[in-house]
């Protein structure tokens, strides 16, 4: 299932995003757990999307005739 680099990057990025979001919610002690969760998810998903999109673009360029 995870044969292409794009899928591997996407899977790894999503796992890292979930772990960081969970850790930031656990560490947040000032009552802003939802704000921390929202911010962590936004940052994590944007970085994952950027890396996955970049990998996809590189694959498209390499496979173009």
N, CA, C and O atoms as a CHARMM CRD file, in Angstrom:
* protein
*
  260
    1    1 UNK  N      0.82000  -1.19600   0.00000 PROA 1      0.00000
    2    1 UNK  CA     0.00000   0.00000   0.00000 PROA 1      0.00000
    3    1 UNK  C      0.86600   1.26200   0.00000 PROA 1      0.00000
    4    1 UNK  O      0.56800   2.21000  -0.72700 PROA 1      0.00000
    5    2 UNK  N      1.91100   1.28700   0.78900 PROA 2      0.00000
    6    2 UNK  CA     2.74600   2.48300   0.88300 PROA 2      0.00000
    7    2 UNK  C      3.97900   2.33700   0.00500 PROA 2      0.00000
    8    2 UNK  O      5.10600   2.38900   0.49700 PROA 2      0.00000
    9    3 UNK  N      3.77000   2.15600  -1.28000 PROA 3      0.00000
   10    3 UNK  CA     4.89800   1.94000  -2.17700 PROA 3      0.00000
   11    3 UNK  C      5.51200   3.23800  -2.66500 PROA 3      0.00000
   12    3 UNK  O      6.72600   3.29800  -2.85900 PROA 3      0.00000
   13    4 UNK  N      4.73600   4.25300  -2.86300 PROA 4      0.00000
   14    4 UNK  CA     5.29200   5.49800  -3.39900 PROA 4      0.00000
   15    4 UNK  C      5.76800   6.40300  -2.26200 PROA 4      0.00000
   16    4 UNK  O      5.30800   6.29700  -1.12500 PROA 4      0.00000
   17    5 UNK  N      6.69300   7.28800  -2.59800 PROA 5      0.00000
   18    5 UNK  CA     7.21500   8.22900  -1.60500 PROA 5      0.00000
   19    5 UNK  C      6.13200   9.18200  -1.11900 PROA 5      0.00000
   20    5 UNK  O      6.13500   9.59900   0.03900 PROA 5      0.00000
   21    6 UNK  N      5.21300   9.52100  -2.00200 PROA 6      0.00000
   22    6 UNK  CA     4.14800  10.45100  -1.61900 PROA 6      0.00000
   23    6 UNK  C      3.30100   9.85300  -0.51100 PROA 6      0.00000
   24    6 UNK  O      3.00000  10.52600   0.47500 PROA 6      0.00000
   25    7 UNK  N      2.91700   8.60200  -0.66300 PROA 7      0.00000
   26    7 UNK  CA     2.09300   7.95600   0.36500 PROA 7      0.00000
   27    7 UNK  C      2.86000   7.77500   1.66000 PROA 7      0.00000
   28    7 UNK  O      2.30400   7.94200   2.74600 PROA 7      0.00000
   29    8 UNK  N      4.13300   7.43600   1.54900 PROA 8      0.00000
   30    8 UNK  CA     4.94800   7.28400   2.76300 PROA 8      0.00000
   31    8 UNK  C      5.07100   8.61200   3.48700 PROA 8      0.00000
   32    8 UNK  O      4.92400   8.66300   4.70800 PROA 8      0.00000
   33    9 UNK  N      5.34100   9.69800   2.75000 PROA 9      0.00000
   34    9 UNK  CA     5.44900  11.02300   3.38000 PROA 9      0.00000
   35    9 UNK  C      4.13600  11.42900   4.02200 PROA 9      0.00000
   36    9 UNK  O      4.12300  11.99300   5.11600 PROA 9      0.00000
   37   10 UNK  N      3.04300  11.14700   3.35200 PROA 10     0.00000
   38   10 UNK  CA     1.73400  11.49500   3.89200 PROA 10     0.00000
   39   10 UNK  C      1.45700  10.72600   5.18000 PROA 10     0.00000
   40   10 UNK  O      1.00000  11.30700   6.16500 PROA 10     0.00000
   41   11 UNK  N      1.72700   9.44200   5.17500 PROA 11     0.00000
   42   11 UNK  CA     1.48100   8.61600   6.36400 PROA 11     0.00000
   43   11 UNK  C      2.36100   9.05000   7.53000 PROA 11     0.00000
   44   11 UNK  O      1.88300   9.18500   8.65700 PROA 11     0.00000
   45   12 UNK  N      3.63700   9.26700   7.26000 PROA 12     0.00000
   46   12 UNK  CA     4.55400   9.68600   8.31900 PROA 12     0.00000
   47   12 UNK  C      4.15700  11.05400   8.86000 PROA 12     0.00000
   48   12 UNK  O      4.16700  11.27600  10.07100 PROA 12     0.00000
   49   13 UNK  N      3.81000  11.96300   7.96800 PROA 13     0.00000
   50   13 UNK  CA     3.40600  13.30400   8.39100 PROA 13     0.00000
   51   13 UNK  C      2.15400  13.30100   9.23900 PROA 13     0.00000
   52   13 UNK  O      2.06500  14.03900  10.22000 PROA 13     0.00000
   53   14 UNK  N      1.18700  12.47800   8.87100 PROA 14     0.00000
   54   14 UNK  CA    -0.04700  12.41700   9.65600 PROA 14     0.00000
   55   14 UNK  C      0.19700  11.82500  11.03700 PROA 14     0.00000
   56   14 UNK  O     -0.38800  12.28000  12.02000 PROA 14     0.00000
   57   15 UNK  N      1.05500  10.81400  11.11700 PROA 15     0.00000
   58   15 UNK  CA     1.37200  10.22600  12.42000 PROA 15     0.00000
   59   15 UNK  C      2.09300  11.25000  13.30200 PROA 15     0.00000
   60   15 UNK  O      1.77000  11.39700  14.48100 PROA 15     0.00000
   61   16 UNK  N      3.06400  11.95000  12.72800 PROA 16     0.00000
   62   16 UNK  CA     3.78700  12.96300  13.49400 PROA 16     0.00000
   63   16 UNK  C      2.84600  14.07500  13.94200 PROA 16     0.00000
   64   16 UNK  O      2.94900  14.55700  15.07000 PROA 16     0.00000
   65   17 UNK  N      1.92600  14.48900  13.06500 PROA 17     0.00000
   66   17 UNK  CA     0.96100  15.53500  13.41700 PROA 17     0.00000
   67   17 UNK  C      0.08800  15.11300  14.58700 PROA 17     0.00000
   68   17 UNK  O     -0.13700  15.89700  15.50900 PROA 17     0.00000
   69   18 UNK  N     -0.40000  13.89200  14.55700 PROA 18     0.00000
   70   18 UNK  CA    -1.26200  13.41400  15.64800 PROA 18     0.00000
   71   18 UNK  C     -0.49000  13.33600  16.96100 PROA 18     0.00000
   72   18 UNK  O     -1.01100  13.71200  18.01100 PROA 18     0.00000
   73   19 UNK  N      0.74200  12.85200  16.90800 PROA 19     0.00000
   74   19 UNK  CA     1.54300  12.74300  18.12800 PROA 19     0.00000
   75   19 UNK  C      1.83900  14.12000  18.71200 PROA 19     0.00000
   76   19 UNK  O      1.69900  14.32800  19.91700 PROA 19     0.00000
   77   20 UNK  N      2.24900  15.06000  17.86200 PROA 20     0.00000
   78   20 UNK  CA     2.56700  16.40600  18.35600 PROA 20     0.00000
   79   20 UNK  C      1.30500  17.09400  18.89200 PROA 20     0.00000
   80   20 UNK  O      1.35900  17.78300  19.91100 PROA 20     0.00000
   81   21 UNK  N      0.17800  16.90900  18.21200 PROA 21     0.00000
   82   21 UNK  CA    -1.06800  17.51500  18.69300 PROA 21     0.00000
   83   21 UNK  C     -1.46000  16.93400  20.04500 PROA 21     0.00000
   84   21 UNK  O     -1.88000  17.66600  20.94100 PROA 21     0.00000
   85   22 UNK  N     -1.32400  15.63400  20.19200 PROA 22     0.00000
   86   22 UNK  CA    -1.66700  15.01400  21.47800 PROA 22     0.00000
   87   22 UNK  C     -0.73800  15.50100  22.58900 PROA 22     0.00000
   88   22 UNK  O     -1.18700  15.78400  23.69900 PROA 22     0.00000
   89   23 UNK  N      0.55600  15.59600  22.28700 PROA 23     0.00000
   90   23 UNK  CA     1.49500  16.08200  23.29700 PROA 23     0.00000
   91   23 UNK  C      1.23800  17.53600  23.67500 PROA 23     0.00000
   92   23 UNK  O      1.35300  17.90500  24.84300 PROA 23     0.00000
   93   24 UNK  N      0.89200  18.35900  22.69600 PROA 24     0.00000
   94   24 UNK  CA     0.64500  19.76500  23.01000 PROA 24     0.00000
   95   24 UNK  C     -0.61200  19.93400  23.85200 PROA 24     0.00000
   96   24 UNK  O     -0.68000  20.84900  24.67300 PROA 24     0.00000
   97   25 UNK  N     -1.59900  19.08000  23.66900 PROA 25     0.00000
   98   25 UNK  CA    -2.80600  19.14900  24.49500 PROA 25     0.00000
   99   25 UNK  C     -2.50000  18.69500  25.91400 PROA 25     0.00000
  100   25 UNK  O     -3.00200  19.27500  26.87700 PROA 25     0.00000
  101   26 UNK  N     -1.68200  17.66600  26.04700 PROA 26     0.00000
  102   26 UNK  CA    -1.32800  17.17300  27.37500 PROA 26     0.00000
  103   26 UNK  C     -0.49700  18.21400  28.12800 PROA 26     0.00000
  104   26 UNK  O     -0.67900  18.40100  29.33100 PROA 26     0.00000
  105   27 UNK  N      0.41100  18.88700  27.42600 PROA 27     0.00000
  106   27 UNK  CA     1.29500  19.86300  28.06600 PROA 27     0.00000
  107   27 UNK  C      0.56200  21.15700  28.40100 PROA 27     0.00000
  108   27 UNK  O      0.90500  21.82300  29.37700 PROA 27     0.00000
  109   28 UNK  N     -0.43300  21.51800  27.61200 PROA 28     0.00000
  110   28 UNK  CA    -1.16400  22.77800  27.85100 PROA 28     0.00000
  111   28 UNK  C     -1.87400  22.69900  29.20000 PROA 28     0.00000
  112   28 UNK  O     -2.74500  21.85500  29.41000 PROA 28     0.00000
  113   29 UNK  N     -1.49300  23.57600  30.09300 PROA 29     0.00000
  114   29 UNK  CA    -2.07800  23.53400  31.43000 PROA 29     0.00000
  115   29 UNK  C     -2.82100  24.81400  31.80300 PROA 29     0.00000
  116   29 UNK  O     -3.30900  24.94100  32.92600 PROA 29     0.00000
  117   30 UNK  N     -2.90900  25.74500  30.88500 PROA 30     0.00000
  118   30 UNK  CA    -3.55700  27.01000  31.21300 PROA 30     0.00000
  119   30 UNK  C     -4.99700  27.09100  30.71600 PROA 30     0.00000
  120   30 UNK  O     -5.56100  28.18100  30.63200 PROA 30     0.00000
  121   31 UNK  N     -5.59200  25.95200  30.38800 PROA 31     0.00000
  122   31 UNK  CA    -6.98800  25.93400  29.97100 PROA 31     0.00000
  123   31 UNK  C     -7.21000  26.18400  28.49600 PROA 31     0.00000
  124   31 UNK  O     -8.35600  26.27300  28.05500 PROA 31     0.00000
  125   32 UNK  N     -6.15700  26.29800  27.73000 PROA 32     0.00000
  126   32 UNK  CA    -6.30200  26.57400  26.29900 PROA 32     0.00000
  127   32 UNK  C     -6.03800  25.32200  25.47000 PROA 32     0.00000
  128   32 UNK  O     -5.35800  25.38000  24.44600 PROA 32     0.00000
  129   33 UNK  N     -6.57400  24.20300  25.91300 PROA 33     0.00000
  130   33 UNK  CA    -6.30300  22.93500  25.24000 PROA 33     0.00000
  131   33 UNK  C     -6.85100  22.91500  23.81500 PROA 33     0.00000
  132   33 UNK  O     -6.18400  22.40200  22.91600 PROA 33     0.00000
  133   34 UNK  N     -8.02400  23.44800  23.58700 PROA 34     0.00000
  134   34 UNK  CA    -8.59300  23.45100  22.23700 PROA 34     0.00000
  135   34 UNK  C     -7.79000  24.36000  21.31600 PROA 34     0.00000
  136   34 UNK  O     -7.58700  24.04000  20.14500 PROA 34     0.00000
  137   35 UNK  N     -7.34000  25.48000  21.83500 PROA 35     0.00000
  138   35 UNK  CA    -6.52300  26.39000  21.02900 PROA 35     0.00000
  139   35 UNK  C     -5.19200  25.74000  20.64900 PROA 35     0.00000
  140   35 UNK  O     -4.73800  25.86900  19.51200 PROA 35     0.00000
  141   36 UNK  N     -4.57400  25.05000  21.59200 PROA 36     0.00000
  142   36 UNK  CA    -3.31800  24.34700  21.32300 PROA 36     0.00000
  143   36 UNK  C     -3.53700  23.23100  20.31200 PROA 36     0.00000
  144   36 UNK  O     -2.72600  23.04600  19.40400 PROA 36     0.00000
  145   37 UNK  N     -4.62500  22.49000  20.46200 PROA 37     0.00000
  146   37 UNK  CA    -4.93100  21.40800  19.52800 PROA 37     0.00000
  147   37 UNK  C     -5.14400  21.95500  18.12500 PROA 37     0.00000
  148   37 UNK  O     -4.60800  21.42100  17.15400 PROA 37     0.00000
  149   38 UNK  N     -5.92100  23.01300  18.02400 PROA 38     0.00000
  150   38 UNK  CA    -6.21300  23.61600  16.72800 PROA 38     0.00000
  151   38 UNK  C     -4.93800  24.13200  16.05600 PROA 38     0.00000
  152   38 UNK  O     -4.73700  23.92400  14.86000 PROA 38     0.00000
  153   39 UNK  N     -4.07900  24.80400  16.82500 PROA 39     0.00000
  154   39 UNK  CA    -2.84500  25.34200  16.27800 PROA 39     0.00000
  155   39 UNK  C     -1.89700  24.22000  15.85500 PROA 39     0.00000
  156   39 UNK  O     -1.28000  24.29900  14.79200 PROA 39     0.00000
  157   40 UNK  N     -1.77800  23.19200  16.66600 PROA 40     0.00000
  158   40 UNK  CA    -0.89500  22.07500  16.32600 PROA 40     0.00000
  159   40 UNK  C     -1.37700  21.36100  15.07600 PROA 40     0.00000
  160   40 UNK  O     -0.57200  20.99400  14.22000 PROA 40     0.00000
  161   41 UNK  N     -2.67500  21.16100  14.96500 PROA 41     0.00000
  162   41 UNK  CA    -3.21600  20.50500  13.77800 PROA 41     0.00000
  163   41 UNK  C     -3.01900  21.35200  12.53100 PROA 41     0.00000
  164   41 UNK  O     -2.68600  20.82100  11.47100 PROA 41     0.00000
  165   42 UNK  N     -3.21700  22.65400  12.64300 PROA 42     0.00000
  166   42 UNK  CA    -3.03100  23.52600  11.48100 PROA 42     0.00000
  167   42 UNK  C     -1.58500  23.50900  11.00700 PROA 42     0.00000
  168   42 UNK  O     -1.31900  23.37800   9.81200 PROA 42     0.00000
  169   43 UNK  N     -0.66100  23.64100  11.93400 PROA 43     0.00000
  170   43 UNK  CA     0.75100  23.65200  11.56600 PROA 43     0.00000
  171   43 UNK  C      1.17300  22.29700  11.02500 PROA 43     0.00000
  172   43 UNK  O      1.83900  22.22000   9.99200 PROA 43     0.00000
  173   44 UNK  N      0.79400  21.23800  11.70600 PROA 44     0.00000
  174   44 UNK  CA     1.17700  19.89700  11.27300 PROA 44     0.00000
  175   44 UNK  C      0.62000  19.53100   9.91500 PROA 44     0.00000
  176   44 UNK  O      1.33200  18.97100   9.08100 PROA 44     0.00000
  177   45 UNK  N     -0.64400  19.83900   9.68300 PROA 45     0.00000
  178   45 UNK  CA    -1.25800  19.50500   8.39600 PROA 45     0.00000
  179   45 UNK  C     -0.70000  20.35800   7.26700 PROA 45     0.00000
  180   45 UNK  O     -0.58200  19.88700   6.13600 PROA 45     0.00000
  181   46 UNK  N     -0.35400  21.61300   7.56100 PROA 46     0.00000
  182   46 UNK  CA     0.22100  22.44800   6.50600 PROA 46     0.00000
  183   46 UNK  C      1.62700  21.97500   6.13900 PROA 46     0.00000
  184   46 UNK  O      1.98600  21.96000   4.96200 PROA 46     0.00000
  185   47 UNK  N      2.42000  21.59000   7.13100 PROA 47     0.00000
  186   47 UNK  CA     3.75500  21.06400   6.83800 PROA 47     0.00000
  187   47 UNK  C      3.65300  19.73500   6.10000 PROA 47     0.00000
  188   47 UNK  O      4.38900  19.50100   5.14100 PROA 47     0.00000
  189   48 UNK  N      2.75100  18.86700   6.53500 PROA 48     0.00000
  190   48 UNK  CA     2.55000  17.58300   5.85700 PROA 48     0.00000
  191   48 UNK  C      2.10500  17.79700   4.42000 PROA 48     0.00000
  192   48 UNK  O      2.59800  17.12700   3.51200 PROA 48     0.00000
  193   49 UNK  N      1.18600  18.71800   4.20400 PROA 49     0.00000
  194   49 UNK  CA     0.72600  19.01000   2.84900 PROA 49     0.00000
  195   49 UNK  C      1.81500  19.57200   1.96800 PROA 49     0.00000
  196   49 UNK  O      1.89800  19.24100   0.78600 PROA 49     0.00000
  197   50 UNK  N      2.65700  20.42700   2.54100 PROA 50     0.00000
  198   50 UNK  CA     3.75800  21.00900   1.77200 PROA 50     0.00000
  199   50 UNK  C      4.77500  19.95000   1.37100 PROA 50     0.00000
  200   50 UNK  O      5.19400  19.89800   0.21500 PROA 50     0.00000
  201   51 UNK  N      5.17300  19.11200   2.31100 PROA 51     0.00000
  202   51 UNK  CA     6.15600  18.06600   2.01000 PROA 51     0.00000
  203   51 UNK  C      5.58500  17.04800   1.02700 PROA 51     0.00000
  204   51 UNK  O      6.26600  16.64100   0.08600 PROA 51     0.00000
  205   52 UNK  N      4.34600  16.64000   1.24000 PROA 52     0.00000
  206   52 UNK  CA     3.71900  15.66700   0.34500 PROA 52     0.00000
  207   52 UNK  C      3.53000  16.25900  -1.04500 PROA 52     0.00000
  208   52 UNK  O      3.78400  15.58500  -2.04300 PROA 52     0.00000
  209   53 UNK  N      3.09000  17.50100  -1.12100 PROA 53     0.00000
  210   53 UNK  CA     2.92400  18.16100  -2.41400 PROA 53     0.00000
  211   53 UNK  C      4.24200  18.33900  -3.14100 PROA 53     0.00000
  212   53 UNK  O      4.31600  18.15000  -4.35500 PROA 53     0.00000
  213   54 UNK  N      5.28400  18.70100  -2.40500 PROA 54     0.00000
  214   54 UNK  CA     6.60100  18.83400  -3.01300 PROA 54     0.00000
  215   54 UNK  C      7.11200  17.51300  -3.55900 PROA 54     0.00000
  216   54 UNK  O      7.68000  17.46100  -4.65000 PROA 54     0.00000
  217   55 UNK  N      6.91100  16.46400  -2.80800 PROA 55     0.00000
  218   55 UNK  CA     7.32300  15.13200  -3.27500 PROA 55     0.00000
  219   55 UNK  C      6.53900  14.72800  -4.51000 PROA 55     0.00000
  220   55 UNK  O      7.10000  14.15900  -5.44600 PROA 55     0.00000
  221   56 UNK  N      5.25200  15.01800  -4.51800 PROA 56     0.00000
  222   56 UNK  CA     4.42000  14.68100  -5.67600 PROA 56     0.00000
  223   56 UNK  C      4.88500  15.44600  -6.91100 PROA 56     0.00000
  224   56 UNK  O      4.97200  14.88200  -8.00200 PROA 56     0.00000
  225   57 UNK  N      5.18300  16.73800  -6.73400 PROA 57     0.00000
  226   57 UNK  CA     5.66300  17.53900  -7.86100 PROA 57     0.00000
  227   57 UNK  C      6.99200  17.00900  -8.39900 PROA 57     0.00000
  228   57 UNK  O      7.18700  16.93800  -9.61200 PROA 57     0.00000
  229   58 UNK  N      7.89400  16.64000  -7.51200 PROA 58     0.00000
  230   58 UNK  CA     9.17200  16.07100  -7.95800 PROA 58     0.00000
  231   58 UNK  C      8.97200  14.77600  -8.71900 PROA 58     0.00000
  232   58 UNK  O      9.64700  14.53700  -9.72000 PROA 58     0.00000
  233   59 UNK  N      8.06100  13.94100  -8.26300 PROA 59     0.00000
  234   59 UNK  CA     7.78100  12.69400  -8.97800 PROA 59     0.00000
  235   59 UNK  C      7.18700  12.97100 -10.35100 PROA 59     0.00000
  236   59 UNK  O      7.50200  12.27100 -11.31300 PROA 59     0.00000
  237   60 UNK  N      6.34000  13.97300 -10.45100 PROA 60     0.00000
  238   60 UNK  CA     5.72500  14.31300 -11.72900 PROA 60     0.00000
  239   60 UNK  C      6.77600  14.81500 -12.72300 PROA 60     0.00000
  240   60 UNK  O      6.72700  14.48600 -13.90800 PROA 60     0.00000
  241   61 UNK  N      7.72300  15.61400 -12.23000 PROA 61     0.00000
  242   61 UNK  CA     8.77900  16.12300 -13.10600 PROA 61     0.00000
  243   61 UNK  C      9.69000  15.01000 -13.58300 PROA 61     0.00000
  244   61 UNK  O     10.09900  14.99500 -14.74400 PROA 61     0.00000
  245   62 UNK  N     10.00700  14.09000 -12.70900 PROA 62     0.00000
  246   62 UNK  CA    10.89900  13.00000 -13.07500 PROA 62     0.00000
  247   62 UNK  C     10.25800  12.03300 -14.05800 PROA 62     0.00000
  248   62 UNK  O     10.94400  11.46300 -14.90600 PROA 62     0.00000
  249   63 UNK  N      8.95200  11.84400 -13.95100 PROA 63     0.00000
  250   63 UNK  CA     8.28100  10.88500 -14.82700 PROA 63     0.00000
  251   63 UNK  C      7.81000  11.51300 -16.13600 PROA 63     0.00000
  252   63 UNK  O      7.34600  10.80100 -17.02600 PROA 63     0.00000
  253   64 UNK  N      7.92400  12.84400 -16.26800 PROA 64     0.00000
  254   64 UNK  CA     7.51300  13.51200 -17.50600 PROA 64     0.00000
  255   64 UNK  C      8.50700  13.18500 -18.62100 PROA 64     0.00000
  256   64 UNK  O      9.70700  13.06900 -18.37300 PROA 64     0.00000
  257   65 UNK  N      8.00800  13.03800 -19.83900 PROA 65     0.00000
  258   65 UNK  CA     8.90000  12.68200 -20.95900 PROA 65     0.00000
  259   65 UNK  C      9.83900  13.79000 -21.36200 PROA 65     0.00000
  260   65 UNK  O     10.63500  13.62000 -22.28500 PROA 65     0.00000
